[in-house]
Amino acid sequence: MRAAYRPSSLRKPRSRLGVLAAALVLFATACAGPRETVRPEQATAAAPRAAQVSPTQFFHRAYDELAVRYIQPIDMPVLASTGLNGLSKIDQRVAVKRTDTRLQVMDGAIVAASYDLPRRDDALRWAQLTAAAIDSARNISPTLRDTPNERVFRAVMDEALAPLDAYTRYDDPDRARDARASRDGFGGIGVTVGFEQGEVRVDAVTPDSPAARGGIRVGDRLVAADGRAFLGMPEREVISRLRGPIGSEVRIEIRRPPAETRSELKLTRSHIVSPTVTYRRDGDIAYFRVTGFNQRTTDTLTDAVRRAKAEIGPNLRGAVLDLRGNLGGLLDQAVGVSDLFLARGTIVSTRGRHRGALQTMTAQPGDIGEDVPLVVLVNGQSASASEIVAAALQDNGRAVVVGTTSFGKGSVQTLVPMPNDGELVITWARFHAPTGYPLADLGVIPAVCTSGNDQIAAALQAINQGRTTGPDVMVRWRAADHSDMDGLKRLRQICAPENANRESDLGIAEALLRDRTLFSRALESVQLAAEAR
């Protein structure tokens, strides 16, 4: 498992909890799949295992894990019968009906098969019933008979999980492989590619990767790998040829516009983890942008803070941590990033039905970023793991948060590996900010709100006059009734979420860091609200 924390404490982001077998991840819905047409190397295609996995094996794992881990009790008869309705998405002549005692597979208006219902809590029997119903449906339908197992699994799971929360889902083997690569890395050469009129264009090169060391540049065209031409090749096949076992060699032919010179490079694949942290120096201020939370984020950010301190030295005025547009990632990395800047205090607590979901993570002293004045930037697309970091640093009076109200995704997902190499992503806990309020459907409200305003001078004048997000708003925010969705929406409009990355946000952050009096005033509302709770 990758939930790298211990109850009530955190030292380093790679500790373990033996009671769980899956990673804990925090992503907004928009993160659950490719977000753009330009994307990093995807996973190497593996021989599909779905054909070797029986429906009983597959559904037993799914039903059992959902019954144990899902944040609310699962009604097994509803889950299974609702899922079987997905068969009609493949062939409309097939339908499934459930009575109080029987499950019927229908061929139009005719009952083709009828089964006794198992006990409500017997996951194995419900899996066997699901498999039997699928077999009966295949006997009715030539279309279903010719449909691969994996498509059937996906159809049933998509339908079964649709009534649950927005973040519980089934990822088939291809999508799960891509997600694992995003979290954990992969064997590759270290390029981000785009596809244009059949050509493979290099859009980014990972620093210190085989591609970078070999001299591949942004704008190059990848022509072939190991003699196989890419022109017209399906995108996934191109990607699978760029990837391979760590330490294996690949011959890459490139074409470099505008001279159209061609060359061939022999590269040795290495472990590639997509970079999530960038650092730049802006005079006496360090700027860190974090675009996601994968297994290297905390370590990479720690190295960046160390570099900034070495470069700027005693003149370092502070740092900007830009989380705008960051949709989330691994829970342990959100905790690790928070701990990097906190010497003490609660970072986040999680609450769920499973006993392993009841955790409190707290910071421990001794990290390099604890003495750096900090401004955090957020917007309406700062979600989940980003919100944990922003709330932890704001609630502990450690940073001034600038921007607009964040996304409001307040749940934790556990990843369950499926026997066909897919993954079941199950919401199993809600997380709460250090001051106790749940972030779900509410988010983090910045101390300095820039919603609808890109005027730096006006924002700084408001801070000087004490017109930040006041203690009264912070207290209302933390005491909000989460059963009142309309009330939550009204609260969020106090600083309406926006998705823009305004330059003015950065200008305000730098002005705050260069004026200690201004910085202190901006922190006052947060501190007063914490004292009032």
N, C-alpha and C positions, 0 to 999 in steps of 0.2 A: 504493500500500500504506500501511497505517497502522501498521506496526511501526516506531515512531519512535525508532530507536536506531542507534548505530554500534557496531561491534565494540570492546569494551573501554572504551567511554566513553559518557557521555550528557551533553548540555548542556541542550537544550530538547526537549520532547516532540513536536516536529513534524518532526524530521529524517527523511531518506528513505533507503531501500535500493533501488537500481534493479533488483536481481535478482529481486524478487518483485512480483507484481501484485495480491496480495490482502491484506486486513487479517489481523493476528494477534489472535486473541481467546482469552480464558480464561474459560469459564463452567462452572459445575456443570450437571449434566443438568437439574436443575429449572429452569434458566434458559432452556431451549431452547423457548420459546413462552410464551403468556400464562400468568401465574402466578396470576391472580385475575380475578374477574368485573368488578371495578372497574379500569379501565385507561385510559391516556392515549389521545388521538386516534390512531387507526391510520392507515396510509398511504392516500393517495388511490388509488382503483382506477385502474389503467391498462389500456389495451386489451391483452388477453392475446396473447402472442407464441408460445405453445406450438404453436398451430395452424400457424404459419408456419415453425416449426423442424422439420426432418426428424429422425426417430429416429437416423439415422446421425450427423448433426451433434451431437445431444445426447449420445449415448453415446460418440462419439469424444472429446469434451471430458472427459467423466467418467472414462473408462478411462485416458486419457493422463495426466490430472492425478493420479489415484490411483497410477498406476505410478511417477510421478516423485516425488510428495510424501509419500505415506503413510509413517508411521514404520517400518513393516516391509515387506519385499518383498511385492508383490501377485501372487497366482497368477491370471493373467487367465482361463484356462479355468474355474476355480472361480468367480471373480467373476461372469462373464457367465452361465454356466449356472445358478448359484444365483439370480441376479437374474431370469432368465426364468421361474423357478418362481413368481414373483409374478403371472404371468398367470392362474394357477389361482385366485388370490384374487378375480379378477373373474369368471371362468367356470371351474367345477371340471372341466368336460369336457376342458379343454385341459391338457396336461402337456408337460414338456420333459425329455428324457433325453440324457445325454452318455455316449458310449463312449470308448474310447481314440482313435478316429479320426473319429467322427461325432457330430453333434448332431441329435436327432430331435424333431420336433414331433408329439405324439400327440393323436389324436382318440379318447379312451377307450383302447381296446386297439389301435387301428389307427394305423400310422405314416402321417401325412398329409404329412410333408415330411422330407427328410434332407439334411444338409449336411456337407461336409468341414470339419474343424477347421483354422483358420489356425495359423500359428506362435504359440507361447505369448506372445511379446512384441510382437505386431503389434496395437497398439490400434485402428488404423483398420479392419483386417480383422475384428476381433472386434466392432466397432461395426456394420459392415456385416452381419455374421452375426446380430447381435441384431435389427437392423431387419428382415432377411429373415424371421427366426423370428416376429417380431410380425406381419408381413404374412400369413404362413402361418396363424397363430393366428386372425387376423381373418377369413380365408377360411373357417375352420371354424366360428367362433362369431359369430352375429349380435350377441350381447351385446358382445363385444370390438369388433366393427365399428362399433358405435354409441358406443363409449367414447371420450371426447376424449383427444387425445394426452397432455395433462398428467396425467390420471389414470393412464394407462399408464406414463408416465415415473416417476411416484411409486411405483406398485406394484412396478416392476422395481427401482428404486433402493433402496427400503426393504428388499426381500428381499436384494439384493446386499450391502448394507452391514451387515445384521444380525449377521453373524459377526465383524465387525471390532470395534474398541473402542467403548465406550458413547457417545463424543462425536463420532464421525464420522457425518455424516448429510447428507441432501439436504433442502433447504428449497424448497418450491414458490414461485412468484412472489409470492403473497400473504404467505406467512410470511417470505420473504426481504425483502420491502418493509417489513414491520413491524420486522424486525431491523435493517435499515439505518437506519430512522427512530430506533430506540432508540440506535444508536451515533452517528449523524451529525447527527440533527435532521431537520426537515421544515418545510414551509411550513404554518403553521396560526395559530390564534388564542391558544393557550396555556391550554387547560383539560384537566383530567382528568375524565372523565365515567363515570357508572354508569348502568345501565339498570334501571328499576323499573316494572313493570306498563305497559310500552310507553312510559314517559316517559324523557326524557334528563335526568339529574340532574348538576349540577356538583359534583364532590367535591374539586377543588383548582384553584387558579388560579396559573399560573406568574408570579412577580414580574416586573414591567416588561414584560409581554407585551401584545399588543393587547387581550386580554380584561381584564387588570388595569387598563389605562389607560382602557378603555371603561366600567369600573364593574361588571363581572360579579363576583358573589360566590359563595362556597361555599353550596350549598343552592338556588341558582337553578335553574329548569327551562328548558332550551333547547327552544323550541316549534317553530321553523322556521328554515330558512336559504334566503335568496333566494326566499321565498314558498312553499317546499316544506315541508309539515308533517311533523314527525318522528314523530308518534304512530303507532305500528304499523309504522314503517319498519324494515327489517332493520338490525341494529347496524352492520355494515360499511358500508352505504350512508350511514347517519348520519355516520359518521366520515369517509367520503370527501368528504362535502359540507362538513364543517368544515375540511378540508384543501384546499390548492390552491397554485398558484404563489406564491412570495414576491412581495409587492407587489400582489397581486390583492385586490379588495374583496369582502366578503361581508356581506349584511344578516342579522343574527341577531335573531330575536324571542325575548324571554325573559319568563318568568312568575316572580314572586317571592312565595313563601309568607311569612307566612300571609295577607297582605292580598290575594294573588293579583293584584297589579298587573301590567300588561303594558307592555312598552316594546320599541322596536326600535332596534338599534344598527348603525351602518355601521362595520365594522372592516376594517383593511388587514392582510392576513396578513403575518407576518414569519417569519424563521428561528427555529424553536423547538428548543432542545435541552433535553430533560427534565432538570431539576435533580437532581444526585446528592449535593450537599453542603449541609448546614445547619450554621449556627454559632449558638451562644448563649454569653453570658457568665454564669458562675456565680461571682460575687464576683471573686476574683483568679485564677480558672482559666478557660481557654477550652475549650469543648466543641465538637468537630467530629464530625458524623456523616456518613459516606460510604456511600451505599446502592448504588453501582455505579460502574463506570469507563467513562464515555463520553468523547467527544473534548474535553469541556470540564472534566473533573474536576480535572486538575492546575491549570489556570488559576484555576478557581473556588476551590479550596482555598487556593492561594497568596494570592488576594485576601482570603479569610477570615482567614488568619493575619495578613496585613498589618493588617486591620481590628482584630483582637483586640489586636495590639501597640499600635495607636494608642489604642484605648479604655482598656485596662488599664494601659498604660505600664510603668514600671519595677517596678510591684508584681506583674506577671505571674508567678505561681508555676509555671505549666506548662500543658500542654494534654492533653486526652483525645482520642484518635483512635478513634472507635467504628466498628469494622468488623463488628459482629455482624449476621448475616443477609445480608451482602453476598456475592452469588454470583459476582461477577467482572465481566469486561468486557475492555477493550482492554489489551494487553500494554504498549504505550508509556505508557499512563496509570498503570499500576502502577509502572513504572520511574520516571516523573516524580514521583509522590507520594512514593516512597521517597527520591528525590534531594532533594526539598524539605527533608527533615529530616536528610540525611546530607551531611557535607562530603567524605567519602572512603569508600572501601571497595567491595567487590563487592556489587551488588544482587541479581543473579540470573544464572545461566548456563543456556543451553538446548542440548540435545543431540538430534540426530536423524539420519536417514539422508541427507537432502538437505544439501548443503554449506552452504546458507544458514541451516540450523537450528543450526549450531554457532556460538554467540555467547556473549560475556560482557559484561554491562552493569555499568558501575561509576559511582559518584557522582563529581561534581565540585563544588568549593566555590563559594560565592557565593549561596546561596539563603537566603531570609528565615527559614526555620524551623529552621536548623541549631543555634541556641543555645537552643531552647525545650525544657525538660525534658518528657518525653513518656511517657504510658501508653497502650498500645494494648489495646482490648477485642476479643476474638474469641469465637466459639462454634462449635457443630457445623455451622452454616450459613455460616460464613465460608469462602469457597472461592476457589481459583484465584488470580486477581489479588489478592484480599485476603490470601491466604497468602503471596504474594510479598512484599507490603509488611510483613506481620507478621514473616516470617522475616528479611528484610533488616534491619529495625530491631532485632530481638532479637539476631541473630548478630553484628551490629556493635557490640553493647553500647550502643545508642542509646536504647532504650526498654524499659520493663518491660511485658511482655505479661501481661494478666489475663484469666481466663475459663476456657473448656474447650478441649480439643483441637479443632482445626479440621477441615474436611471431608475433606481429603486428595485433592484433585483436582490432579494434577501434570502436566498435559499442555497443550500449546499447539496451537491450531487455526488453520489458514490458510483464508481464505475465497476460494473460486474462483467468479467470476461465470459463470453458465451462459448459453448463447445464448437461452434462453427467459425471461430475467430472474430465474430462480431462483438459488440459491447452493448450492455444494457445500462443506460444512464438513469439513475433513480434518485429523485429528490428525497433526502432522508433527514434533513434538519433545516431549521431557520437560524440565521445568525443575528446577533444583537450587538449593537454598539456598546462601547465601554460604559456609557451612562444608562444603558439598559433598554433603550428603545429598539424595536425591530426595524430593519432597513427596508423590508419588503413593502413595495407599493408606495414608499415615501422617499427613500434616498437620503442623501446628505445635503443639507442646505449650507452654502458657503457663508463665512463671516462677512466677506465682501462680495456682494452680488453684482454681477455685470450684465444681467439679463436685460436686453433691450437698450443697452448703453455701451457705446464703445469710446466714450470720452474719458481719457486718463485723468485729466485735470479735475473733472467733475467728481470722479470717484475718490480722488485723493482729498478733495475739499470735504466730501461727505464724511470720510474717515476722521479728518481733523475736527469736524463738528460733532463727532459722536454718532453719525447716522450710518452705522453699519447694521448688520442683522442683529437686532437688540436682544438682550436677555429674555424679554417677554416672548419674543418669537421662538427663541431656542427652547424655552420651557414648554411652550405650547407644542412644539415639534416633538419633544421627548415624551410628552404626556398624551399624544394623539391616540384616538380610539381607532384601532385598525380594523374594526368591524364596520366602520363608517367610511365607505369608499368615496362618497361624495365629499366628505369632510377632508379626507386625505388629498383629494384633487385640489380642493380650495387652498389647503396649506401649501401645496407645491407651487401654486400660482403666485405666492408671495415672492418667489424668485424662480420664475418659470424656466423649466429646462430647455436649453437650446443646444444644438449640435455644432455650432460654429466654433472654430479655433481662432478667436480674435487676437490680433497682435496687441490690442490694448490690455488683455489679461496679463500678458508677459510684462508690459510696461508698468502696470500697477504692481506686480510682484517685485520687480527690480527697484521701484521707488520705495516700497515698504522696507526692503532689505537695506537700502542705503540711508534710511531715516529711522533710527531706533525708536524715537518718540512715536512716530507714525505706526511703526510695527507694534509697539506696546498697546497703543489705543485700539488697534484692530483686534488684538487678542482679548481685550477686556470683556467684550460681550460673551465670548465663549467661557471665560473663567467665571464670570458672574453667574451665568446660567448653570455651570457645574456646581457652584456653591448653593444655588437655590433649589436644586433637585432633592 
